[in-house]
Structures are given as structure tokens and as C-alpha cells.
């Protein structure tokens, strides 16, 4: 027997094994290729569900964004109308609330920028609803203000709206409304007006149109005092005057000089004591300087008035 004939069965078996392995690899390759093609062309049930959910969320986001833009446009329109009414009523530009809330808005921005898109998307519907509610409230407020302005007409001129002295730098206010230290008895007392430290002989202005109701005697505790009746329940009082430039029953207009400041009555130093009364009740005059104070000046005036200063009467 030749050597070639002796090894033939082994060679045949090896060839068969190699053939089987090649077929196995071919089937594995075909299976992998089929899986890759199937994965690329077709979605699994889980992938289909996630894709459908993503499409739905994208559609909802677009709808909410459109609604947000629409509400923002309406809100801007209402705000502009509200500002227009403010200018007509008070003859000045309205407060810029964006400036007042700048720090709050920056803090809110920093808070939102740290959130994920998923969190922001989750919060968006609630914010849209809140904006819608605020828009409705603002529109109702605008209609109410418009109605009140129509009723009042020129009577707005009879509401106190300026400071009774020239105080452009806001440095003359020395005592605010509320409980304060009495300069003579060193005890706490109710101070129902505001004090301005002004030099003797400084001009005192009427803060609204009205009629001089009363001019008191210099021997009273408040010294020489003028009381002006503005109608609509409003009265203003100017005390510790040096001299009076009006007479009882005289008509005055906002900005008219009605007196000169002094130190009459029970007074520690020359100053003006100014009061605003509404329906017989003394109220804080700080909130009736809106015609000449900017939002920042208004906030600063409030801080000055609340700083616990000592009055001069």
C-alpha cells in the first residue's frame, strides 16, 4: 500500500471538518448580517414605544411653546395698555418692575440653567398655566383701573402725588410714619406723618389741587399749620411753618407755594411735618410721592423712613 493511499481517510475527515467550520462561520455571519440589517431597518417593540413617546412629547412641546408665545404677546399688550393708563392718570412713566426684580430674575435664571431639559419640559405646562392665570388677573386689573380712571376723570389731580419740599437727592427725610422716639420726652410715640429737615424759609408746596380748609395758630403744638382739603376723602397737613402764603377757602393747585418752613410750635429744629389723611385716617405719606419718584428712589425712600430715625416734634 502506498503512503498516499494510507493518509487519504484522514485528509477526507479534515476536509469535512474544515468544510463544516466554514459553513458554521458562514451561517453565523449571515445571522449577524440579518440582525444588523433588521435592527437598522426595523424597530423593536421597545424602540417603537420610545420613538412614539418622543414624537408625542415633541408635538406637545411645540404646542405649549406656541401657546406660551401667544400668551406672552397678550401679556405684553395688556402691560402696554396698563402703562398707558398709568401715564394718563399720573402724568409720569410707570414703574419698571423688571429693574426692581432684576436680582430675582438672575437668581431664577441660575436656578433654571442648572436643570435638565427633561425637568424643564416637565415644569413647562405648570408655568404656562401660571402665566395664563397671571394674564387673566392683569387683564381684570387693567379693566378695573380703566373703569376707575373713567369715573375719576380730572379728580386725579386732587390726589396727593408729590413731596411737599424740594428733595431731589432724598436726603431731607428724617423721620417716617410709625412708632418713633419723641425728642423731648425720649419715649416712643406714634408719628403719623413724615418730617423733612429743611432750612427756615424753604418753600412748601401743595401736593395736590384743593381748597385751604384750615390755618391754625402758631401757639399750638404743631405750630403754624395749613390743612388742605382735596376732596375724594383726601386732606394734607403742613406744620411748624414760619409763615403762611394762603388764606382759608383759597383754591390751590399741585405745586403751588403755600408757605415757608419754620420752627414754630413744639419743635426741636426747623423742619416740616407733613401728613396725608384719607377719610379722616392718617396714612403713610411715603406712598403718595409716586409722581416724582422712580422705583429705585421709592424703595430708597421706604428704607430711609423705616430706619428708625428720630422725629423733630
Order of alpha helices (4+ residues) and beta strands (2+ residues): alpha-alpha-alpha-alpha-alpha-beta-beta-beta-beta-beta-beta-beta-beta-beta-beta-beta-beta-alpha
